[in-house]
Structures are given as structure tokens and as C-alpha cells.
Amino acid sequence: MNLLTLNADIIPSVRLVGHVSYNKPWKHFTRTTDEYLLYVVKSGELYIKEGVTEYCLKKGDLLILEPNIQHYGFKESVCHYYYIHFKHPKIKWIKNKSDNEISKEFIKKRKESLASDHFSKYEDISHIFYLPKFYHYENENEIIPLLVNTDNDFYKKYEGYKKIASINLLQILIKISRDYTSAKIDTTGGHFSKSFIKCRKLLNYLNNYFMKKVTRADIEELFESNYDYLNRIFENMTGYTILNYLNTLRITKAKELFDTTPIKISEVGYLVGVSDPYYFSRFFKKHTGMTPSQYIKLRSETKLE
């Protein structure tokens, strides 16, 4: 695997952002830089040679050029591509690891991420990401809008424009890494057990439908499995029973609404899947130790201090 690792705890430093659109055949000039370059092709073809390696980039392809290695166009073509020049102190080549070892690491990281507690921790358990040097992004529309917005903002030159470009680049690189990881996991199917896949789908279901009434019967019918079995594997993966996870999710979302909006208590209950105002008040107190009114008052007093 031709892979690099990126430490995402460090934001890259972007020097230059832009795009090139040639309607007539054009060949890239010869250059050697002391920084990394990310190229993402929107349309057409771009022929780049870096060192002794030739790359033909087409729509959806991306390439990370490395510092201090000469690159140039080896063939004329019509193309439209985006580029970002950047530096980062913690990008390294992967060495001494087999494809099988790296694939297992992908799966391990994905499992850990899916099982992580996102309710109370600010830090992300994932900070090392794998970046393919050359890669085809199947759905390039996931990153092209980010590149367009970064390009537009960069040349407005408002305050903080390079910092925004750097943050956007980090987001783009993480998206590339995640897409690549998902593609590799899909091609090594069977490494995820059936129970894990079912558990992951259940987690997604709860995250998307917590605002509706969720019953044991619904879950059993939807996932074609016994509820107690699902509950057991779900707890093994997440550390929560299904009901505890659902309740924690609803309380977390209710607090977010109380913290950031003036919505009525009854409306908040409805929006998190507890439509009876009286029951919602009891439910909220059971899990937080205070009624919604007490929570709102405490938050208001805290803001005034």
C-alpha cells in the first residue's frame, strides 16, 4: 500500500489554494517545492510525473505530491483541478507493515470509533489517519464543494482566511482517509462479524430515530433478531444497553435544546421522543437529578456569573 499517516491533532498550514481550468491542451510545468501539494481533479485529465512515477489523474482522482521531489506534466491535456499547497510536521510514510496488518488496523480503528462514547468526551479517539498518495474518490461531490468554498474564501482575504483554509484542508484529508478506509474494509468483507454489523446498524437506527417512539417489538422486527440478544451485543460494543443508550441520547439532545434555544419544555420533550410533558419532566429528573425548569434556571444563573 502506498500510504501516508497524518496526525490530525495538528492542523496543517496552508500557503496557497486555487484551481486550474484549461479548455485547451496544456502540460504542467516543471517544479520542485518544499511543501506538500494536494491535487483533486474535477474534470478532464491531468498527467503528472513525480520523480520516476507517472500518474494519470481523471475525474475524482486525487494525488498528494511530496516535498523536494521534482514533478512535471508529461503529456498535454484538457483539465480542471483544485490544488492546495501545505505543510504538516506529522505526515509519514507507512513502513514495515503488510497489507493484511494495515487492513486489520483499519477494522480495529473503525470498531473503536463506532464503540466510542460521544456523549461526554470532547477529544476524539482517532487522531492518526491513513492517507493514500493516489486515490479515486468515487463520490467526489463530498469534497469538491469544500474545495470550492475554500478557494472562494481564500481569495476574499478576510481575516483568518488561511486558518479557515487550513481547517478545511484537515476536514478534506479526514474525509479522504475515511472514504479510503471504508473502501478497504468493504473489499475485506468478513472481518466484521454479523453481530457487529447488526449492532452498527442498530446504533445508526437509534441515532436517527430517537425522536420517535422506539419499542422492543419494533427493534426485533426491523433487525430480525431477539431483543435480548441484540441488547447483549449492543452493550458489548457500546458499553450501554439499548434503553440506556436511547435515554442518554434523548437527555443529551434535550440539554442541547435547553442550552441553545428558547423552545418550550413540552416542545423539547416532543422533539426528543417523549411527547407527554408530565412524563418528560419525570424522565428528565430521573436522569439528571433536576426537573427541566430547574435545569433551565441553573443554566441561566451560570451564564450570568
Summary of the structure (lengths in Angstrom):
residues: 305
radius of gyration: 24.3
end to end distance: 54.9
largest distance: 72.0
contacts: 856
relative contact order: 0.11
helix: 48%
strand: 23%
